[in-house]
Amino acid sequence: MQRKVKLNHEPVDARQFEVAVKHLANSLNFGQEESVFHGSGLEYAQSRLYVAGDPVKAIDWKVSARIGKLFIKEYQEPKQIPLYLLLDTSASMCVTSQPMSKYAWAVQIATGIALAAQANVTPVGLLGCGARELHVRPTLSRNLVMEWSHQLRHHDFLEDTSLAHRAREVAPSLKRRTMIIVLSDLHDPGAFPALQILAQEHDVIVLHLQDPAESGIRGAGLFRGLEAESGRAFVGHGRKAWVDAESWKGELTRFGIDYLHLPTDEPILGKLRHFLGNRGLSGKVR
């Protein structure tokens, strides 16, 4: 059995962690009417022909492909929809040049979002996107959320990424429209097509966590390295970013996926609150 260790780059103990995530949850729920989780879902009614000015996110890709013309999905009475958190638990998430790793941030953010959603009577599920088997079905139990959050605070630093595989795996189990929030450093090359498929039927948000070291090593020129989770060798360059945030944003938003870039050397929580707050006002499922 592999020995699991506590995150080296998490500067808070269990009690401080709970205070931090509850504070985040309260801040996301400040002003219930503006919450991203308030009335966040609509029930599908029918599809109609696309009209100039209709939101791209509302395109019914299946009907459009079958008929050869663009169609838009229309929805009826607003209803709460379940939330699934897809949290990347791979080894690369733990590699950090900052006091707090991408992984530690992801666990804290996921827990805060889960508690905020449950406060609005939104059931929350969790799917680990690494090597470990961690799948919690949508629930309103706050105790269960705190249980998996403390479980996630421990990591063996040896996990491969499985974001693309998990995204494809969970899709058939989603019987109704679902909000999906992905927390990852997007090191899985197959993630984009898998998320694109999910976005055809569901409301997808990607929170892209990035360590400043992934933006290149200033003045390093060409260098060789090893990918944290796979051990595969690669050649990089100090002037070229390993993960191009602008490219990810362009590709994801083109398919109606909301995207937020969260560098770990910049303030994160204020940016997250602003993003989700604006989305709650104007970005509900359509």
Residue frames relative to the residue before (quaternion, step in Angstrom):
aa qw qx qy qz dx dy dz
M 1.0000 0.0000 0.0000 0.0000 0.00 0.00 0.00
Q 0.4121 -0.7116 0.5110 0.2506 3.57 -0.84 0.96
R 0.4088 -0.7111 0.5208 0.2365 3.53 -1.02 0.88
K 0.2481 -0.7696 0.5713 0.1404 3.57 -0.74 1.04
V 0.1515 -0.7926 0.5873 0.0632 3.56 -0.99 0.83
K 0.5501 -0.6015 0.4602 0.3519 3.54 -1.22 0.49
L 0.6148 -0.5709 0.3910 0.3785 3.57 -1.10 0.66
N 0.4112 -0.7209 0.5074 0.2316 3.57 -0.80 1.02
H 0.7520 0.3861 -0.1941 0.4977 3.55 1.12 -0.66
E 0.5261 0.5761 -0.4497 0.4348 3.58 1.04 0.71
P 0.2024 -0.8526 0.4731 0.0907 3.61 -0.12 1.28
V 0.6617 0.4739 -0.3284 0.4793 3.63 1.13 0.40
D 0.4157 -0.6801 0.5367 0.2768 3.56 -1.17 0.57
A 0.7662 -0.3890 0.2415 0.4510 3.58 -1.30 0.05
R 0.6704 0.4949 -0.3091 0.4584 3.59 0.92 -0.87
Q 0.6589 0.4964 -0.3087 0.4735 3.61 0.94 -0.86
F 0.6079 0.5567 -0.3433 0.4502 3.56 1.09 -0.74
E 0.6750 0.4936 -0.2988 0.4599 3.58 0.88 -0.93
V 0.6276 0.5206 -0.3372 0.4706 3.58 1.02 -0.75
A 0.6661 0.5213 -0.3020 0.4397 3.59 0.92 -0.94
V 0.7105 0.4526 -0.2828 0.4587 3.61 0.83 -0.92
K 0.6373 0.5128 -0.3348 0.4678 3.60 1.05 -0.64
H 0.6167 0.5268 -0.3393 0.4764 3.58 1.10 -0.69
L 0.6429 0.5126 -0.3149 0.4741 3.57 0.99 -0.83
A 0.6475 0.5220 -0.3180 0.4552 3.58 0.93 -0.90
N 0.6619 0.5026 -0.3100 0.4616 3.60 0.93 -0.86
S 0.6634 0.5073 -0.3133 0.4521 3.59 0.97 -0.81
L 0.6524 0.5013 -0.3191 0.4704 3.60 1.07 -0.65
N 0.7173 0.4182 -0.2406 0.5026 3.58 1.19 -0.49
F 0.4000 0.7169 -0.4887 0.2951 3.60 1.23 0.18
G 0.7856 0.0982 -0.1288 0.5972 3.56 -0.43 1.21
Q 0.2464 -0.8330 0.4774 0.1323 3.58 0.31 1.28
E 0.6540 0.5443 -0.3304 0.4085 3.59 0.97 -0.83
E 0.7187 0.4196 -0.2454 0.4972 3.58 1.20 -0.52
S 0.4350 0.7189 -0.4560 0.2933 3.58 1.23 0.04
V 0.5427 -0.6178 0.4665 0.3259 3.54 -1.11 0.75
F 0.7076 0.4666 -0.2554 0.4652 3.57 1.18 -0.54
H 0.5693 0.6063 -0.3897 0.3956 3.61 1.22 -0.11
G 0.8332 -0.0551 0.0011 0.5503 3.57 -0.53 1.16
S 0.2625 0.8452 -0.4391 0.1545 3.54 1.13 0.68
G 0.7657 0.3524 -0.2115 0.4947 3.60 1.15 -0.15
L 0.1582 -0.7604 0.6220 0.1000 3.53 -1.23 0.55
E 0.4326 -0.7020 0.5078 0.2494 3.56 -1.04 0.79
Y 0.5019 -0.6700 0.4599 0.2963 3.59 -0.86 0.98
A 0.1735 -0.7927 0.5793 0.0772 3.59 -0.96 0.95
Q 0.7627 -0.2441 0.2165 0.5584 3.60 0.70 -1.07
S 0.3619 -0.6813 0.5746 0.2732 3.56 -1.35 0.01
R 0.0646 -0.7840 0.6170 0.0225 3.56 -1.13 0.72
L 0.6696 -0.4958 0.3651 0.4154 3.57 -1.29 0.29
Y 0.5391 -0.6280 0.4725 0.3029 3.53 -1.11 0.83
V 0.1104 -0.7616 0.6362 0.0549 3.57 -1.08 0.83
A 0.5916 -0.5905 0.4047 0.3710 3.60 -0.92 0.86
G 0.7414 0.3498 -0.2896 0.4940 3.55 -0.82 1.07
D 0.5173 0.6209 -0.4257 0.4071 3.60 1.24 -0.25
P 0.5366 -0.6375 0.4384 0.3369 3.63 -1.03 0.70
V 0.5287 -0.6444 0.4547 0.3138 3.57 -0.96 0.90
K 0.6073 0.5913 -0.3485 0.4003 3.57 1.06 -0.77
A 0.6943 0.4951 -0.2730 0.4452 3.60 1.14 -0.63
I 0.4285 0.7149 -0.4673 0.2950 3.63 1.24 -0.02
D 0.3079 -0.7183 0.5968 0.1821 3.57 -0.98 0.91
W 0.2477 -0.8313 0.4807 0.1285 3.56 0.03 1.33
K 0.6362 0.5400 -0.3392 0.4343 3.61 0.99 -0.73
V 0.6878 0.4569 -0.2808 0.4893 3.58 0.86 -0.97
S 0.6362 0.5412 -0.3300 0.4397 3.59 0.96 -0.84
A 0.6712 0.4927 -0.3000 0.4655 3.59 0.94 -0.88
R 0.6730 0.5120 -0.2972 0.4434 3.59 1.01 -0.82
I 0.7645 0.3717 -0.1964 0.4886 3.58 0.94 -0.88
G 0.4497 -0.7066 0.4482 0.3124 3.58 1.13 -0.52
K 0.6932 0.3479 -0.2711 0.5700 3.58 1.29 0.28
L 0.5498 -0.6247 0.4385 0.3395 3.55 -1.17 0.57
F 0.0660 -0.7783 0.6243 0.0093 3.54 -0.99 1.00
I 0.2977 -0.7448 0.5791 0.1459 3.55 -1.21 0.67
K 0.3804 -0.6976 0.5546 0.2470 3.57 -1.07 0.76
E 0.1467 -0.7664 0.6196 0.0851 3.55 -1.03 0.85
Y 0.2042 -0.7974 0.5643 0.0628 3.55 -1.07 0.85
Q 0.3292 -0.7405 0.5555 0.1864 3.53 -1.24 0.46
E 0.8808 -0.0154 -0.0179 0.4729 3.55 -1.25 -0.57
P 0.4416 -0.6970 0.4927 0.2764 3.63 -0.81 0.97
K 0.0170 0.7779 -0.6270 0.0384 3.54 -1.02 0.89
Q 0.5477 -0.5742 0.4785 0.3759 3.54 -1.21 0.42
I 0.1515 -0.7770 0.6043 0.0904 3.57 -0.97 0.81
P 0.5587 -0.6151 0.4223 0.3622 3.60 -1.07 0.57
L 0.2940 -0.7330 0.5900 0.1677 3.53 -1.29 0.48
Y 0.0976 -0.7620 0.6377 0.0568 3.57 -1.01 0.88
L 0.2000 -0.7499 0.6213 0.1080 3.55 -0.97 0.95
L 0.1212 -0.7640 0.6311 0.0576 3.59 -0.76 1.07
L 0.0295 -0.8443 0.5325 -0.0520 3.54 -0.16 1.34
D 0.3673 -0.7434 0.5272 0.1855 3.55 -0.68 1.20
T 0.0762 -0.8177 0.5705 0.0071 3.59 -0.55 1.18
S 0.3661 0.7612 -0.4711 0.2541 3.60 1.21 0.40
A 0.7033 -0.5106 0.3150 0.3814 3.54 -1.29 0.48
S 0.6276 0.5615 -0.3525 0.4082 3.60 0.99 -0.75
M 0.5860 0.5865 -0.3672 0.4216 3.60 1.17 -0.49
C 0.6912 0.4838 -0.2699 0.4640 3.59 1.20 -0.52
V 0.5493 0.5964 -0.4055 0.4220 3.60 1.25 -0.27
T 0.1136 0.8350 -0.5203 0.1384 3.59 -0.58 1.10
S 0.2482 -0.7295 0.6151 0.1671 3.50 -1.28 0.53
Q 0.6452 0.5200 -0.2883 0.4799 3.55 1.37 -0.01
P 0.6680 -0.4937 0.3522 0.4312 3.62 -1.21 0.26
M 0.7826 0.1988 -0.1046 0.5806 3.59 1.12 -0.65
S 0.3986 -0.7577 0.4738 0.2063 3.57 -0.69 1.12
K 0.6704 -0.4510 0.3971 0.4353 3.56 -1.35 0.21
Y 0.6598 0.5261 -0.3103 0.4377 3.57 0.95 -0.89
A 0.6644 0.4980 -0.3092 0.4635 3.59 0.88 -0.93
W 0.6343 0.5110 -0.3237 0.4813 3.58 1.04 -0.75
A 0.6542 0.5313 -0.3186 0.4339 3.58 0.90 -0.92
V 0.6510 0.5080 -0.3151 0.4678 3.59 0.96 -0.86
Q 0.6714 0.4949 -0.3025 0.4613 3.58 0.90 -0.90
I 0.6706 0.4947 -0.2993 0.4647 3.60 0.90 -0.90
A 0.6521 0.5241 -0.3172 0.4466 3.59 0.90 -0.93
T 0.6683 0.4979 -0.3024 0.4626 3.58 0.95 -0.88
G 0.6550 0.5144 -0.3130 0.4566 3.59 0.94 -0.86
I 0.6532 0.5028 -0.3086 0.4746 3.57 0.97 -0.87
A 0.6424 0.5351 -0.3258 0.4414 3.59 0.95 -0.87
L 0.6797 0.4803 -0.2942 0.4699 3.59 0.88 -0.91
A 0.6385 0.5218 -0.3278 0.4611 3.59 1.03 -0.77
A 0.6543 0.5127 -0.3099 0.4615 3.57 0.97 -0.85
Q 0.6651 0.5062 -0.3085 0.4541 3.58 0.91 -0.88
A 0.6016 0.5605 -0.3552 0.4447 3.58 1.12 -0.63
N 0.7058 0.3834 -0.2424 0.5442 3.58 1.25 -0.42
V 0.5324 -0.6679 0.3738 0.3617 3.55 1.27 0.63
T 0.4275 0.6555 -0.4928 0.3804 3.56 0.98 0.92
P 0.3549 -0.7360 0.5282 0.2309 3.63 -0.60 1.05
V 0.1800 -0.8055 0.5625 0.0485 3.56 -0.96 0.95
G 0.0955 -0.7743 0.6239 0.0453 3.54 -0.99 0.95
L 0.2162 -0.7701 0.5890 0.1153 3.57 -1.25 0.42
L 0.0226 -0.7731 0.6337 0.0130 3.54 -1.07 0.81
G 0.3151 -0.7482 0.5579 0.1724 3.56 -0.67 1.16
C 0.1800 -0.8031 0.5638 0.0692 3.58 -0.85 0.99
G 0.4993 0.5801 -0.4721 0.4374 3.50 0.67 1.26
A 0.7566 -0.3568 0.2643 0.4799 3.57 -1.04 -0.73
R 0.6326 0.5506 -0.3400 0.4254 3.59 1.09 -0.62
E 0.4265 -0.6668 0.5445 0.2773 3.56 -1.23 0.52
L 0.2245 0.7613 -0.5722 0.2063 3.55 -0.34 1.24
H 0.2155 0.7645 -0.5675 0.2168 3.55 -0.27 1.32
V 0.0170 -0.7870 0.6151 -0.0455 3.55 -0.57 1.23
R 0.3855 -0.7346 0.5134 0.2194 3.58 -0.64 1.13
P 0.6575 -0.5245 0.3526 0.4103 3.62 -1.12 0.57
T 0.0687 0.7984 -0.5854 0.1233 3.55 -0.82 1.09
L 0.3827 -0.6972 0.5517 0.2511 3.56 -1.28 0.37
S 0.4714 0.6919 -0.4292 0.3391 3.60 1.28 0.14
R 0.3209 -0.7525 0.5474 0.1764 3.57 -0.54 1.19
N 0.5996 0.5672 -0.3600 0.4348 3.58 1.09 -0.65
L 0.6521 0.5089 -0.3147 0.4655 3.58 1.01 -0.79
V 0.6169 0.5365 -0.3422 0.4632 3.59 1.06 -0.73
M 0.6857 0.4646 -0.2975 0.4747 3.59 0.86 -0.89
E 0.6025 0.5597 -0.3594 0.4411 3.58 1.12 -0.60
W 0.7230 0.4112 -0.2768 0.4812 3.61 0.78 -0.93
S 0.6020 0.5637 -0.3763 0.4222 3.60 1.08 -0.56
H 0.6758 0.4627 -0.2967 0.4911 3.60 0.97 -0.80
Q 0.5918 0.5491 -0.3615 0.4665 3.58 1.12 -0.59
L 0.6871 0.4947 -0.2779 0.4538 3.56 0.97 -0.88
R 0.5732 0.6082 -0.3826 0.3938 3.60 1.15 -0.40
H 0.6776 0.4078 -0.2811 0.5436 3.58 1.32 -0.07
H 0.0150 -0.8127 0.5778 -0.0736 3.55 -0.89 0.97
D 0.3376 -0.7563 0.5212 0.2061 3.60 -1.05 0.72
F 0.4180 -0.7608 0.4179 0.2679 3.60 1.38 0.11
L 0.6429 0.5409 -0.3195 0.4381 3.63 1.17 0.33
E 0.5007 0.7112 -0.3980 0.2919 3.60 1.22 0.02
D 0.3924 -0.6680 0.5812 0.2491 3.54 -1.15 0.75
T 0.5088 -0.6160 0.4915 0.3465 3.56 -1.22 0.37
S 0.0258 -0.7990 0.6008 0.0035 3.59 -1.09 0.71
L 0.1924 0.8315 -0.5042 0.1318 3.58 1.19 0.56
A 0.6781 0.4848 -0.3010 0.4631 3.59 0.82 -0.96
H 0.6676 0.5073 -0.3026 0.4533 3.58 0.90 -0.94
R 0.6831 0.4832 -0.2960 0.4608 3.61 0.87 -0.92
A 0.6248 0.5389 -0.3462 0.4465 3.60 1.00 -0.76
R 0.6792 0.4610 -0.2908 0.4915 3.58 0.97 -0.82
E 0.6373 0.5548 -0.3207 0.4281 3.57 1.05 -0.75
V 0.7205 0.4572 -0.2649 0.4491 3.59 0.90 -0.89
A 0.5233 0.6906 -0.4012 0.2971 3.60 1.10 -0.65
P 0.7087 0.4636 -0.3059 0.4350 3.69 0.70 -0.91
S 0.6559 0.5283 -0.3204 0.4337 3.61 1.15 -0.49
L 0.6004 0.5629 -0.3587 0.4405 3.59 1.25 -0.25
K 0.1718 -0.8453 0.5031 0.0538 3.57 -0.06 1.33
R 0.7655 0.1776 -0.1278 0.6051 3.59 1.23 -0.28
R 0.6907 -0.4723 0.3338 0.4341 3.54 -1.27 0.33
T 0.0799 -0.8159 0.5713 -0.0377 3.55 -0.87 1.06
M 0.3667 -0.6682 0.5900 0.2664 3.55 -1.19 0.58
I 0.0817 -0.7984 0.5965 0.0073 3.59 -0.80 1.04
I 0.0696 -0.7846 0.6158 0.0190 3.58 -0.76 1.06
V 0.1782 -0.7892 0.5851 0.0562 3.56 -0.68 1.18
L 0.0678 -0.7697 0.6341 0.0299 3.58 -0.92 0.96
S 0.2844 0.7700 -0.4986 0.2787 3.58 -0.26 1.27
D 0.4387 -0.6448 0.5429 0.3114 3.56 -1.34 0.23
L 0.4048 -0.7679 0.4231 0.2597 3.59 1.37 0.17
H 0.3036 0.7576 -0.5193 0.2533 3.57 0.91 0.92
D 0.5676 0.5779 -0.3879 0.4397 3.59 1.27 -0.09
P 0.3640 -0.7735 0.4712 0.2174 3.64 -0.41 1.17
G 0.6832 0.4826 -0.2929 0.4633 3.60 1.17 -0.41
A 0.4281 0.7430 -0.4416 0.2640 3.58 1.29 -0.04
F 0.6493 0.5600 -0.3455 0.3814 3.60 0.85 -0.90
P 0.7074 0.4341 -0.3074 0.4654 3.67 0.67 -0.89
A 0.6240 0.5377 -0.3468 0.4487 3.60 1.07 -0.67
L 0.6783 0.4701 -0.2917 0.4835 3.60 0.96 -0.83
Q 0.5895 0.5715 -0.3578 0.4448 3.56 1.10 -0.66
I 0.6472 0.5087 -0.3102 0.4755 3.57 1.01 -0.84
L 0.6446 0.5198 -0.3208 0.4597 3.60 0.95 -0.88
A 0.6787 0.5252 -0.2944 0.4207 3.57 0.95 -0.89
Q 0.5387 0.6224 -0.4087 0.3941 3.60 1.20 -0.27
E 0.7913 0.2663 -0.1268 0.5356 3.58 1.12 -0.67
H 0.7906 0.2983 -0.1199 0.5212 3.58 1.17 -0.48
D 0.5215 -0.6152 0.5008 0.3142 3.53 -1.36 0.32
V 0.0360 -0.8501 0.5241 -0.0383 3.61 -0.27 1.26
I 0.0737 -0.7590 0.6467 0.0119 3.54 -1.03 0.96
V 0.1308 -0.7788 0.6086 0.0772 3.60 -0.95 0.87
L 0.1191 -0.7499 0.6488 0.0499 3.56 -0.85 1.08
H 0.1403 -0.8349 0.5322 0.0093 3.53 -0.22 1.37
L 0.1339 -0.8030 0.5790 0.0443 3.57 -0.37 1.26
Q 0.0131 0.8144 -0.5770 0.0597 3.57 -0.86 0.96
D 0.3366 -0.7141 0.5831 0.1917 3.54 -0.97 0.97
P 0.5652 -0.6220 0.4037 0.3616 3.65 -0.94 0.75
A 0.5814 0.5885 -0.3784 0.4154 3.61 1.13 -0.52
E 0.6289 0.5451 -0.3340 0.4426 3.59 1.20 -0.50
S 0.5955 0.5633 -0.3671 0.4396 3.58 1.25 -0.13
G 0.7015 -0.4256 0.2608 0.5086 3.57 1.26 0.22
I 0.3682 -0.6900 0.5756 0.2386 3.55 -1.26 0.38
R 0.4066 -0.7657 0.4389 0.2361 3.56 -0.24 1.30
G 0.8523 0.1205 -0.1079 0.4973 3.56 -0.79 1.05
A 0.4767 0.7105 -0.4256 0.2946 3.59 1.24 0.10
G 0.3162 -0.7338 0.5381 0.2684 3.62 1.11 -0.53
L 0.7479 -0.3080 0.2654 0.5248 3.57 -1.08 -0.69
F 0.0721 0.7898 -0.6071 0.0484 3.59 -1.03 0.76
R 0.3684 -0.6961 0.5716 0.2301 3.53 -1.32 0.41
G 0.0230 0.8021 -0.5961 0.0292 3.55 -1.11 0.71
L 0.3634 -0.6925 0.5727 0.2457 3.53 -1.39 0.02
E 0.4480 -0.6626 0.5319 0.2779 3.58 -0.97 0.89
A 0.5656 -0.6723 0.3623 0.3112 3.57 -0.77 1.12
E 0.7961 0.3485 -0.1965 0.4540 3.60 0.72 -1.00
S 0.7527 0.3997 -0.2276 0.4711 3.59 1.03 -0.71
G 0.3779 -0.7293 0.4875 0.2960 3.56 1.15 -0.56
R 0.4522 0.6945 -0.4518 0.3302 3.61 1.27 0.07
A 0.4372 -0.6892 0.5159 0.2601 3.56 -1.04 0.84
F 0.0060 0.7792 -0.6267 -0.0105 3.58 -1.17 0.60
V 0.3188 -0.7050 0.5939 0.2205 3.55 -1.32 0.33
G 0.0601 -0.8130 0.5791 -0.0011 3.58 -0.78 1.02
H 0.2786 -0.7378 0.5882 0.1789 3.55 -1.34 0.04
G 0.5430 -0.6741 0.4061 0.2930 3.57 -0.90 0.92
R 0.7058 0.4397 -0.2749 0.4826 3.59 1.17 -0.37
K 0.6980 0.4433 -0.2685 0.4942 3.60 1.22 -0.06
A 0.4391 -0.7051 0.4907 0.2631 3.59 -0.80 0.96
W 0.4785 -0.6555 0.5017 0.2994 3.57 -1.03 0.76
V 0.7776 0.1369 -0.0681 0.6098 3.59 1.02 -0.81
D 0.2374 -0.7998 0.5409 0.1067 3.59 -0.48 1.20
A 0.3047 -0.7984 0.4932 0.1626 3.57 -0.16 1.31
E 0.6564 0.5227 -0.3244 0.4367 3.59 0.94 -0.81
S 0.6336 0.5210 -0.3299 0.4672 3.58 1.05 -0.74
W 0.6385 0.5149 -0.3223 0.4727 3.57 0.96 -0.88
K 0.6634 0.5139 -0.3158 0.4428 3.58 0.85 -0.96
G 0.6684 0.5130 -0.3055 0.4436 3.57 0.88 -0.93
E 0.6950 0.4771 -0.2811 0.4586 3.57 0.89 -0.93
L 0.6905 0.4882 -0.2893 0.4486 3.58 0.90 -0.90
T 0.6954 0.4708 -0.2959 0.4552 3.59 0.81 -0.95
R 0.5681 0.5980 -0.3841 0.4149 3.58 1.15 -0.51
F 0.7406 0.3474 -0.2026 0.5383 3.58 1.17 -0.55
G 0.6434 -0.5842 0.3150 0.3813 3.57 1.15 0.62
I 0.5013 0.6266 -0.4406 0.4025 3.59 1.20 0.45
D 0.3505 -0.7376 0.5381 0.2089 3.59 -0.73 1.05
Y 0.1103 -0.8220 0.5584 -0.0151 3.56 -0.87 1.03
L 0.0007 0.7747 -0.6324 0.0052 3.56 -1.07 0.84
H 0.2613 -0.7619 0.5784 0.1290 3.56 -0.79 1.10
L 0.0503 -0.8191 0.5709 -0.0253 3.59 -0.70 1.10
P 0.1257 -0.7886 0.5996 0.0531 3.63 -0.02 1.23
T 0.4427 -0.7392 0.4437 0.2466 3.60 -0.82 0.96
D 0.6407 0.4916 -0.3470 0.4769 3.62 1.24 0.00
E 0.6555 0.4404 -0.3137 0.5272 3.58 1.30 0.29
P 0.6361 -0.5085 0.3872 0.4323 3.64 -1.18 0.36
I 0.2360 -0.8199 0.5139 0.0891 3.57 -0.70 1.11
L 0.7109 0.5096 -0.2994 0.3811 3.58 0.69 -1.04
G 0.6397 0.5185 -0.3339 0.4588 3.60 0.98 -0.76
K 0.6485 0.5115 -0.3094 0.4713 3.57 0.99 -0.86
L 0.6501 0.5210 -0.3092 0.4587 3.58 1.02 -0.84
R 0.6561 0.5077 -0.3120 0.4631 3.59 0.93 -0.92
H 0.6521 0.5157 -0.3133 0.4591 3.59 0.95 -0.86
F 0.6582 0.5229 -0.2980 0.4523 3.57 0.94 -0.93
L 0.7172 0.4303 -0.2567 0.4842 3.58 0.78 -0.99
G 0.6216 0.5456 -0.3465 0.4427 3.59 1.06 -0.68
N 0.6672 0.4797 -0.2959 0.4870 3.58 0.94 -0.89
R 0.6430 0.5201 -0.3257 0.4583 3.54 1.02 -0.80
G 0.6337 0.5429 -0.3306 0.4409 3.58 1.03 -0.74
L 0.6831 0.4785 -0.2845 0.4726 3.57 1.12 -0.65
S 0.8511 0.1530 -0.0330 0.5010 3.58 0.87 -0.93
G 0.7264 0.4691 -0.2455 0.4382 3.58 1.20 -0.21
K 0.2576 0.7768 -0.5376 0.2030 3.59 1.07 0.60
V 0.6630 -0.4981 0.3736 0.4155 3.53 -1.26 0.47
R 0.1117 -0.7999 0.5877 0.0479 3.57 -0.87 0.91
